Amino acid sequence: MKKIAIVGSGISGLYAAYLLHNSYDLTIYEKNNYLGGHTRTLNINYNENVNINVDTGFIVFNKGNYPNFYKMLCDLKIDIEKSDMSFAITSTALEDPEIKFKDFNSYFANKARLLNPKYYNLLYNINRFNNLSKKTLNSLNIDNKKSLADFLNDNNFSKFFIESYIVPMGSSIWSCNPSQILEFPYLSYIRFMKNHGLLSLINQPQWYVIKGGSKTYVEALKKLLKAKIRLNDEVLNVEKLENKLKITSKEGVSSYDYVIYSNHPNQVLKIGNNLDNEQRKAMDSIKYSKNAVILHSDCSVMPKNKKYWASWIYKKTNKSLPILTYWMNSLQNIDKNYPVFVSLNPGDKINKSKIYDIHELDHPIFNSEALVAQERIPDLQGRNLTFFCGAYHKYGFHEDGVLSSIEAVSKLKEIDN
Ligand SMILES: Cc1cc2nc3c(=O)[nH]c(=O)nc-3n(C[C@H](O)[C@H](O)[C@H](O)COP(=O)(O)OP(=O)(O)OC[C@H]3O[C@@H](n4cnc5c(N)ncnc54)[C@H](O)[C@@H]3O)c2cc1C
């Protein structure tokens, strides 16, 4: 059997292994002490008698937009359960600072809003944005250089609309800061929104979580895969010696026929001394932003009024960058008597005594340079005995990681035949 090294054990690396493990001799290198990368479930001890499994990375998926990932869960016989994807913002920039976007009753929970034209106007503009975007997608003349900011500007969308809907929604989906979301290429943004049912106020997809936490599927894969798994073994260097690859990791040196990089492009660049200039350039064009991910039980990140509590909370205060919080009780159906939250980039706003875990997870930045690189990657696969996969190949989500592995593996099999 030919030998393949897979660098990184996120969904992309694990799915590549899932597709290849019967036909190749696989080694999965993972620098962390656990498998799964952004699939990271922690067991917290809430009190003496209560232990809870909480996801601090990948949480939700739906059946329509994640068909290959969902099929794998079915094959692995993983139990799933319905999740709630309500969304709320709390912003000191708004005169009435808390809004929940779930249904008519939550939106107008403050009855005074029924008499305030601003709130009808916001709904009107959400609808206008959605309709204009659907029209763009149907038109033959699409300007794919436009950023989201350009589009909003060209169509006179108000500051109120941008601050209370577009920016919170976009930065929550991509866990990035407001300026990054406005730089997002408009076409890519609306394609994603359309695919996920987000260009419509009704007919949203049903979202799901994995029962017992996302790590359940990683554990099932670990049992199934015929692969050598090397945890705590960071790859430090990859070199090409004639028709073999020499891989140096923390634990030693080994030789392989192929490498699949399923880590992030900035990490590939550090170790990929087997790559040519074009491969390096593509990797260099996709940048990442760092997110501090804090697991805690401090309710102060939530709206003051409990009526506006939702699964995703975008909180903006005057002085600081927004804080995005996932209300894990609502997302993962955890008993609400034991509040648990995951907040991204909260600075020092969380009461230290209520923190369970602090971790850093990086997120790709999808600017126009990154989109050009994404288009180049298929042609770069296979050169220098190298294949690439990762959620960064498309929109940055789990199904994107799976699709990237399907593409990389199919190219590998084509070349290896
Ligand atoms: C807070 C948060 C919440 C999210 N929620 C969702 C969600 O609900 N649904 C969804 O679809 N997506 C979600 N995502 C997006 C998530 O990033 C992707 O879905 C996906 O998990 C990324 O997978 P990946 O395989 O591309 O990368 P990763 O999971 O990041 O895997 C890369 C792996 O490579 C390893 N590695 C790096 N360098 C080396 C080296 N030199 N040697 C060995 N190992 C190395 C890393 O340790 C890591 O394990 C979320 C992301 C974040 C940050």
The ligand as an SDF file (V2000), in Angstrom:
LIG
                    3D

 53 58  0  0  0  0  0  0  0  0999 V2000
  -16.1630   29.1040   17.3470 C   0  0  0  0  0  0  0  0  0  0  0  0
  -16.4600   28.4410   16.0330 C   0  0  0  0  0  0  0  0  0  0  0  0
  -17.7140   27.8620   15.8220 C   0  0  0  0  0  0  0  0  0  0  0  0
  -17.9890   27.2200   14.6100 C   0  0  0  0  0  0  0  0  0  0  0  0
  -19.2320   26.6560   14.4160 N   0  0  0  0  0  0  0  0  0  0  0  0
  -19.5040   26.0130   13.2610 C   0  0  0  0  0  0  0  0  0  0  0  0
  -20.7720   25.3760   13.0690 C   0  0  0  0  0  0  0  0  0  0  0  0
  -21.6240   25.3890   13.9630 O   0  0  0  0  0  0  0  0  0  0  0  0
  -20.9950   24.7540   11.8840 N   0  0  0  0  0  0  0  0  0  0  0  0
  -20.0640   24.6980   10.8900 C   0  0  0  0  0  0  0  0  0  0  0  0
  -20.3140   24.0900    9.8330 O   0  0  0  0  0  0  0  0  0  0  0  0
  -18.8610   25.2850   11.0440 N   0  0  0  0  0  0  0  0  0  0  0  0
  -18.5590   25.9340   12.1970 C   0  0  0  0  0  0  0  0  0  0  0  0
  -17.3270   26.5270   12.3670 N   0  0  0  0  0  0  0  0  0  0  0  0
  -16.3610   26.5240   11.2500 C   0  0  0  0  0  0  0  0  0  0  0  0
  -15.2960   25.4090   11.4100 C   0  0  0  0  0  0  0  0  0  0  0  0
  -14.0650   26.1020   11.3840 O   0  0  0  0  0  0  0  0  0  0  0  0
  -15.3580   24.4420   10.2140 C   0  0  0  0  0  0  0  0  0  0  0  0
  -16.6490   23.8590   10.1630 O   0  0  0  0  0  0  0  0  0  0  0  0
  -14.3930   23.2480   10.2820 C   0  0  0  0  0  0  0  0  0  0  0  0
  -14.5290   22.5890   11.4970 O   0  0  0  0  0  0  0  0  0  0  0  0
  -12.9420   23.5640    9.9620 C   0  0  0  0  0  0  0  0  0  0  0  0
  -12.3300   22.3190    9.7110 O   0  0  0  0  0  0  0  0  0  0  0  0
  -10.9010   22.1280    9.0200 P   0  0  0  0  0  0  0  0  0  0  0  0
  -10.6750   20.6650    8.8850 O   0  0  0  0  0  0  0  0  0  0  0  0
  -10.8190   22.9250    7.7760 O   0  0  0  0  0  0  0  0  0  0  0  0
   -9.8490   22.7930   10.0270 O   0  0  0  0  0  0  0  0  0  0  0  0
   -9.5240   22.5190   11.5510 P   0  0  0  0  0  0  0  0  0  0  0  0
  -10.6720   21.8990   12.2470 O   0  0  0  0  0  0  0  0  0  0  0  0
   -9.0080   23.7950   12.0910 O   0  0  0  0  0  0  0  0  0  0  0  0
   -8.3530   21.4330   11.5090 O   0  0  0  0  0  0  0  0  0  0  0  0
   -7.0080   21.7450   11.2370 C   0  0  0  0  0  0  0  0  0  0  0  0
   -6.1480   20.8540   12.1520 C   0  0  0  0  0  0  0  0  0  0  0  0
   -4.7820   20.9140   11.7290 O   0  0  0  0  0  0  0  0  0  0  0  0
   -3.9690   20.7940   12.8880 C   0  0  0  0  0  0  0  0  0  0  0  0
   -2.6260   21.2620   12.5390 N   0  0  0  0  0  0  0  0  0  0  0  0
   -2.2500   22.4940   12.1140 C   0  0  0  0  0  0  0  0  0  0  0  0
   -0.9350   22.5390   11.8200 N   0  0  0  0  0  0  0  0  0  0  0  0
   -0.4590   21.2890   12.0910 C   0  0  0  0  0  0  0  0  0  0  0  0
    0.8410   20.7080   12.0000 C   0  0  0  0  0  0  0  0  0  0  0  0
    1.8950   21.3980   11.5530 N   0  0  0  0  0  0  0  0  0  0  0  0
    0.9810   19.4270   12.3670 N   0  0  0  0  0  0  0  0  0  0  0  0
   -0.0800   18.6900   12.8010 C   0  0  0  0  0  0  0  0  0  0  0  0
   -1.3280   19.2030   12.9180 N   0  0  0  0  0  0  0  0  0  0  0  0
   -1.5150   20.4800   12.5510 C   0  0  0  0  0  0  0  0  0  0  0  0
   -4.7130   21.6850   13.8950 C   0  0  0  0  0  0  0  0  0  0  0  0
   -4.2920   21.4300   15.2180 O   0  0  0  0  0  0  0  0  0  0  0  0
   -6.1650   21.2910   13.6150 C   0  0  0  0  0  0  0  0  0  0  0  0
   -6.5420   20.1890   14.4250 O   0  0  0  0  0  0  0  0  0  0  0  0
  -17.0130   27.1700   13.5810 C   0  0  0  0  0  0  0  0  0  0  0  0
  -15.7490   27.7560   13.8080 C   0  0  0  0  0  0  0  0  0  0  0  0
  -15.4690   28.3920   15.0120 C   0  0  0  0  0  0  0  0  0  0  0  0
  -14.1080   29.0010   15.2080 C   0  0  0  0  0  0  0  0  0  0  0  0
  1  2  1  0
  2  3  1  0
  2 52  2  0
  3  4  2  0
  4  5  1  0
  4 50  1  0
  5  6  2  0
  6  7  1  0
  6 13  1  0
  7  8  2  0
  7  9  1  0
  9 10  1  0
 10 11  2  0
 10 12  1  0
 12 13  2  0
 13 14  1  0
 14 15  1  0
 14 50  1  0
 15 16  1  0
 16 17  1  0
 16 18  1  0
 18 19  1  0
 18 20  1  0
 20 21  1  0
 20 22  1  0
 22 23  1  0
 23 24  1  0
 24 25  2  0
 24 26  1  0
 24 27  1  0
 27 28  1  0
 28 29  2  0
 28 30  1  0
 28 31  1  0
 31 32  1  0
 32 33  1  0
 33 34  1  0
 33 48  1  0
 34 35  1  0
 35 36  1  0
 35 46  1  0
 36 37  1  0
 36 45  1  0
 37 38  2  0
 38 39  1  0
 39 40  1  0
 39 45  2  0
 40 41  1  0
 40 42  2  0
 42 43  1  0
 43 44  2  0
 44 45  1  0
 46 47  1  0
 46 48  1  0
 48 49  1  0
 50 51  2  0
 51 52  1  0
 52 53  1  0
M  END
$$$$
